[in-house]
Amino acid sequence: MLKVVQLPAALFTLSALVITAVPFFSIQISDVQGQQDDSRLQKRIEELEAENRALRRIIQQIQNTLKSVPSVEAPADTKEGGLRLIVMPDDWGDSQLADIEKVALSASGPILSQLEDTDFQPIIIQRSKSGPITLYQRGPGNEYVVRLDSSDRAWAQLAFQFTHEFCHIICNYRNVDNPQMWFEETICECASLYSLRQMGVNWKTHPPYPNWKNYSTALDGYANDRIAAQQGKDDTLPGFYKEHLGELEKTSTNRELNNFVAVKLLPLFEKTSSGWRAIRYLNMGDASENQSFQTYLSKWHQRVPEKHKPFVLSIARAFEIEITNQQP
């Protein structure tokens, strides 16, 4: 509701004086505001130019990194060239981007060379300072995103981490409820041990650079130290599995438990290297099959081609688990 109010006549006289004076003051205020606006605009332009220079530097670093991807030459006896890696600039310490790429390619080689399908999406490698991880969320071009927590030319550590994360990709990792996720984590630990032992042999004659030959002993030693730490235990694999089943299903990344099982399974992969092809058929069924380890293994056994069924059976027998033959 509107309300009408009568104003005193003197107020109109004062208003007239104020209105008369407004143009003079408006000009002066406009001049000051104009100068302030010009100053702010100039400052903002300088800020934008600085930001633009910083962005150009980042873009140039990325372009230089991308240019290096096709130039990688893989040893003739591997399929390393099937992987496309993009190492992102970051705080890698003394580790050079090209060297990180070389080590990661070399680390993937022993397993990649066993696979029949090697047409993976590119893998973006980022720096992590809170442990290695493969993200469920893909990159802008559907790339896999792997983060490694390594620096200063710790090549054995970097190779171990990258192989583990690459193994998740091989396992068709997915974000679903999976109490048997411990098995995938264990297989990926096993993959790292397998790869480093193979790298230790390969680098004696075919290192990424001729002057890296002596580093072969460090790669082999890194894996063997982890193996030795578990071999002193008297537990059998079936007994260990039954004793720690609850903890395994509760915490898939209990590395002490993962490593023990990985060391027990490693001889199976070293005896039958084609077993890595069977890993490509993990995590391809309905999530309901994850509720028990027996069902998980049985469904995996059903999916693999006939030639890989004996290997899956050998895994099940190692745990003393009976594979069921019910069809989906």
C-alpha positions as CSV (number, residue, x, y, z in Angstrom):
1,M,0.0,0.0,0.0
2,L,1.3,3.5,-0.9
3,K,1.2,6.3,1.6
4,V,1.1,10.1,0.6
5,V,3.2,12.4,2.7
6,Q,3.2,16.2,2.4
7,L,6.7,17.8,2.5
8,P,7.4,21.3,3.9
9,A,7.9,24.1,1.3
10,A,11.4,24.9,2.5
11,L,12.5,21.5,1.5
12,F,11.7,22.2,-2.1
13,T,13.9,25.4,-2.0
14,L,16.8,23.4,-0.6
15,S,16.3,20.7,-3.2
16,A,16.5,23.2,-5.9
17,L,19.9,24.4,-4.6
18,V,21.2,20.9,-4.4
19,I,20.0,20.0,-7.9
20,T,21.8,23.2,-9.3
21,A,25.0,22.1,-7.7
22,V,24.9,18.5,-8.8
23,P,26.4,19.0,-12.3
24,F,29.6,20.7,-11.0
25,F,30.2,17.9,-8.4
26,S,29.2,15.2,-10.9
27,I,32.0,16.3,-13.3
28,Q,34.6,16.1,-10.6
29,I,33.5,12.8,-9.3
30,S,33.4,11.4,-12.8
31,D,37.0,12.4,-13.4
32,V,38.1,10.7,-10.2
33,Q,36.1,7.6,-10.9
34,G,37.5,7.5,-14.5
35,Q,41.0,7.7,-13.2
36,Q,40.3,4.9,-10.7
37,D,38.7,2.8,-13.3
38,D,41.7,3.3,-15.7
39,S,44.1,2.2,-12.9
40,R,42.1,-0.9,-12.0
41,L,41.8,-1.8,-15.7
42,Q,45.5,-1.4,-16.2
43,K,46.2,-3.6,-13.1
44,R,43.8,-6.3,-14.3
45,I,45.4,-6.3,-17.8
46,E,48.8,-6.8,-16.2
47,E,47.4,-9.7,-14.1
48,L,45.9,-11.3,-17.2
49,E,49.1,-11.0,-19.1
50,A,51.0,-12.7,-16.3
51,E,48.4,-15.5,-16.1
52,N,48.6,-15.8,-19.9
53,R,52.4,-16.2,-19.8
54,A,52.1,-18.9,-17.1
55,L,49.5,-20.8,-19.1
56,R,51.7,-20.6,-22.2
57,R,54.6,-22.2,-20.2
58,I,52.3,-25.0,-19.0
59,I,50.9,-25.6,-22.5
60,Q,54.5,-25.7,-23.9
61,Q,55.5,-28.3,-21.2
62,I,52.5,-30.5,-22.1
63,Q,53.2,-30.2,-25.8
64,N,56.8,-31.1,-25.3
65,T,55.7,-34.1,-23.3
66,L,53.2,-35.2,-25.9
67,K,55.8,-34.9,-28.6
68,S,58.0,-37.5,-26.8
69,V,55.3,-40.2,-26.7
70,P,55.6,-41.6,-30.3
71,S,59.4,-41.5,-30.2
72,V,59.7,-44.4,-27.7
73,E,61.5,-47.4,-29.2
74,A,60.6,-50.7,-27.6
75,P,62.8,-53.8,-27.6
76,A,61.9,-56.1,-30.4
77,D,60.9,-59.0,-28.2
78,T,58.2,-57.0,-26.3
79,K,54.9,-55.2,-27.2
80,E,55.8,-52.1,-25.1
81,G,54.9,-49.9,-28.1
82,G,51.2,-50.9,-27.5
83,L,51.1,-48.5,-24.5
84,R,50.8,-44.8,-25.0
85,L,52.0,-43.0,-21.9
86,I,51.7,-39.3,-21.1
87,V,53.8,-38.2,-18.1
88,M,52.6,-34.9,-16.7
89,P,55.1,-32.3,-15.5
90,D,55.2,-32.0,-11.8
91,D,57.5,-32.3,-8.8
92,W,59.3,-35.5,-9.8
93,G,62.6,-34.4,-8.2
94,D,65.6,-35.6,-10.2
95,S,63.5,-37.9,-12.3
96,Q,63.1,-36.6,-15.9
97,L,59.8,-37.1,-17.7
98,A,61.4,-39.1,-20.6
99,D,63.1,-41.4,-18.1
100,I,59.9,-42.0,-16.2
101,E,58.2,-43.0,-19.4
102,K,61.0,-45.3,-20.3
103,V,60.9,-47.1,-16.9
104,A,57.1,-47.4,-17.0
105,L,57.2,-48.8,-20.5
106,S,59.9,-51.3,-19.5
107,A,57.9,-52.2,-16.4
108,S,54.8,-53.0,-18.4
109,G,56.7,-55.0,-21.0
110,P,56.9,-58.4,-19.3
111,I,53.2,-58.7,-18.9
112,L,52.1,-56.7,-21.9
113,S,54.1,-59.0,-24.1
114,Q,52.0,-61.9,-22.9
115,L,48.6,-60.3,-23.8
116,E,46.7,-60.9,-27.0
117,D,44.9,-57.6,-26.9
118,T,47.2,-54.6,-26.3
119,D,45.1,-51.8,-27.7
120,F,44.7,-49.9,-24.4
121,Q,43.6,-46.3,-24.1
122,P,46.5,-43.9,-23.4
123,I,47.6,-43.7,-19.7
124,I,48.2,-40.3,-18.1
125,I,50.8,-40.6,-15.4
126,Q,50.5,-37.9,-12.6
127,R,52.5,-37.3,-9.5
128,S,51.0,-38.3,-6.2
129,K,52.3,-37.6,-2.7
130,S,49.8,-39.8,-0.9
131,G,50.5,-43.2,-2.4
132,P,50.0,-44.7,-5.9
133,I,46.5,-45.1,-7.3
134,T,44.5,-45.6,-10.5
135,L,41.5,-43.3,-10.7
136,Y,38.1,-44.6,-11.6
137,Q,37.4,-41.3,-13.4
138,R,39.0,-41.2,-16.8
139,G,40.8,-38.3,-18.5
140,P,39.1,-35.8,-20.9
141,G,40.0,-38.1,-23.9
142,N,38.9,-41.3,-22.0
143,E,42.6,-41.9,-20.9
144,Y,43.4,-44.0,-17.8
145,V,44.7,-41.8,-15.0
146,V,47.5,-43.4,-12.9
147,R,49.2,-41.5,-10.1
148,L,52.6,-42.6,-8.8
149,D,54.2,-41.6,-5.5
150,S,57.9,-41.8,-6.6
151,S,60.7,-39.3,-7.4
152,D,64.4,-38.8,-7.5
153,R,65.2,-41.7,-9.9
154,A,63.9,-44.4,-7.6
155,W,63.3,-46.6,-10.6
156,A,62.6,-49.9,-8.8
157,Q,60.0,-48.2,-6.7
158,L,58.5,-46.5,-9.8
159,A,58.5,-49.7,-11.8
160,F,56.8,-51.6,-8.9
161,Q,54.1,-48.9,-8.5
162,F,53.4,-48.6,-12.3
163,T,53.1,-52.3,-12.9
164,H,50.7,-52.6,-10.0
165,E,48.5,-49.8,-11.3
166,F,48.7,-51.1,-14.9
167,C,47.6,-54.5,-13.6
168,H,44.4,-52.9,-12.3
169,I,43.7,-51.8,-15.9
170,I,44.4,-55.3,-17.2
171,C,41.9,-56.6,-14.5
172,N,39.1,-54.4,-15.8
173,Y,39.0,-52.5,-12.5
174,R,35.6,-51.0,-11.8
175,N,33.8,-49.1,-9.0
176,V,31.4,-51.7,-7.7
177,D,30.8,-53.4,-4.4
178,N,33.4,-56.2,-4.3
179,P,34.4,-58.0,-1.1
180,Q,36.8,-60.0,-3.3
181,M,38.7,-56.8,-4.3
182,W,41.6,-58.2,-2.2
183,F,42.2,-60.8,-4.9
184,E,42.7,-58.1,-7.6
185,E,45.0,-56.2,-5.2
186,T,47.0,-59.4,-4.6
187,I,47.3,-60.2,-8.3
188,C,48.6,-56.6,-8.9
189,E,51.2,-57.1,-6.2
190,C,52.1,-60.4,-7.9
191,A,52.4,-58.5,-11.2
192,S,54.9,-56.1,-9.7
193,L,57.1,-58.9,-8.4
194,Y,56.9,-60.7,-11.7
195,S,57.7,-57.7,-13.7
196,L,60.7,-56.5,-11.6
197,R,62.2,-60.0,-11.7
198,Q,61.9,-60.0,-15.5
199,M,63.2,-56.4,-15.7
200,G,66.2,-57.5,-13.7
201,V,67.1,-60.0,-16.4
202,N,66.2,-57.8,-19.4
203,W,68.2,-54.8,-18.2
204,K,71.4,-56.8,-18.0
205,T,71.4,-56.8,-21.8
206,H,68.7,-54.4,-23.0
207,P,68.3,-51.5,-20.5
208,P,66.5,-48.3,-21.7
209,Y,69.9,-46.7,-21.8
210,P,73.3,-48.5,-22.1
211,N,74.6,-46.9,-18.8
212,W,71.6,-48.3,-16.9
213,K,72.7,-51.9,-17.1
214,N,74.1,-52.0,-13.5
215,Y,70.6,-51.0,-12.2
216,S,69.3,-54.4,-13.1
217,T,70.5,-55.8,-9.8
218,A,68.5,-53.1,-7.9
219,L,65.3,-54.1,-9.8
220,D,65.7,-57.8,-9.0
221,G,66.7,-57.1,-5.5
222,Y,63.7,-54.9,-4.8
223,A,61.4,-57.8,-5.7
224,N,63.4,-60.5,-4.0
225,D,63.6,-58.5,-0.7
226,R,59.8,-58.4,-0.6
227,I,59.6,-62.1,-1.5
228,A,62.1,-63.0,1.2
229,A,60.1,-61.1,3.8
230,Q,57.2,-63.5,3.3
231,Q,59.0,-66.8,2.7
232,G,60.0,-67.0,6.3
233,K,56.4,-67.6,7.4
234,D,55.3,-71.2,7.8
235,D,51.6,-70.7,6.8
236,T,50.2,-72.6,3.9
237,L,48.1,-70.6,1.4
238,P,44.8,-72.4,2.2
239,G,45.3,-72.0,5.9
240,F,46.4,-68.3,5.6
241,Y,43.3,-67.6,3.4
242,K,40.9,-69.2,5.9
243,E,42.5,-67.5,8.9
244,H,42.5,-64.0,7.3
245,L,39.4,-64.2,5.1
246,G,37.4,-61.7,7.2
247,E,40.2,-59.1,7.2
248,L,40.9,-59.6,3.4
249,E,37.2,-58.9,2.5
250,K,37.1,-56.0,4.9
251,T,40.3,-54.3,3.8
252,S,41.4,-55.1,0.3
253,T,44.7,-53.2,0.6
254,N,46.2,-54.8,3.6
255,R,49.6,-55.1,2.0
256,E,51.0,-57.6,4.5
257,L,48.2,-60.0,3.6
258,N,48.3,-59.2,-0.1
259,N,52.0,-59.7,-0.3
260,F,51.9,-63.1,1.4
261,V,49.3,-64.4,-1.0
262,A,51.1,-62.7,-4.0
263,V,54.4,-64.6,-3.2
264,K,52.5,-67.9,-3.0
265,L,50.9,-67.2,-6.4
266,L,54.0,-65.9,-8.2
267,P,55.4,-69.3,-9.1
268,L,52.2,-70.1,-11.0
269,F,52.6,-67.0,-13.2
270,E,56.4,-67.6,-13.6
271,K,55.7,-71.2,-14.7
272,T,52.7,-70.3,-17.0
273,S,53.3,-66.7,-18.2
274,S,50.2,-67.0,-20.4
275,G,48.2,-66.9,-17.2
276,W,48.3,-63.1,-17.5
277,R,45.9,-63.5,-20.5
278,A,43.4,-65.1,-18.1
279,I,43.5,-62.0,-15.9
280,R,41.9,-60.0,-18.8
281,Y,38.6,-61.8,-18.0
282,L,38.3,-60.7,-14.4
283,N,35.6,-58.3,-13.3
284,M,33.5,-58.8,-16.4
285,G,30.4,-60.4,-14.9
286,D,27.6,-59.1,-12.7
287,A,28.7,-57.6,-9.4
288,S,26.6,-60.2,-7.5
289,E,29.3,-62.8,-8.3
290,N,31.6,-60.9,-5.9
291,Q,29.8,-62.0,-2.8
292,S,31.9,-65.2,-2.3
293,F,35.4,-66.1,-3.4
294,Q,34.2,-69.5,-4.7
295,T,31.6,-67.8,-6.9
296,Y,34.1,-65.2,-8.0
297,L,36.6,-67.8,-9.2
298,S,33.9,-70.0,-10.7
299,K,32.5,-67.2,-12.8
300,W,36.0,-66.2,-13.9
301,H,36.6,-69.8,-14.9
302,Q,33.4,-69.9,-17.0
303,R,34.4,-66.7,-18.9
304,V,38.0,-67.5,-19.9
305,P,38.7,-69.3,-23.2
306,E,39.2,-73.1,-22.9
307,K,42.9,-72.8,-23.2
308,H,43.1,-70.7,-20.0
309,K,40.8,-72.8,-17.8
310,P,43.6,-75.0,-16.5
311,F,45.4,-71.9,-15.2
312,V,42.3,-70.6,-13.4
313,L,41.9,-74.1,-11.9
314,S,45.4,-73.9,-10.7
315,I,44.7,-70.7,-8.9
316,A,41.6,-72.2,-7.2
317,R,43.5,-75.3,-6.2
318,A,46.2,-73.2,-4.6
319,F,43.5,-72.0,-2.2
320,E,41.8,-75.5,-2.0
321,I,38.6,-74.0,-3.4
322,E,36.4,-76.1,-5.7
323,I,35.2,-74.5,-8.9
324,T,31.5,-74.9,-9.6
325,N,30.5,-75.6,-13.2
326,Q,27.1,-74.0,-13.2
327,Q,26.6,-71.9,-16.3
328,P,25.4,-68.3,-16.0
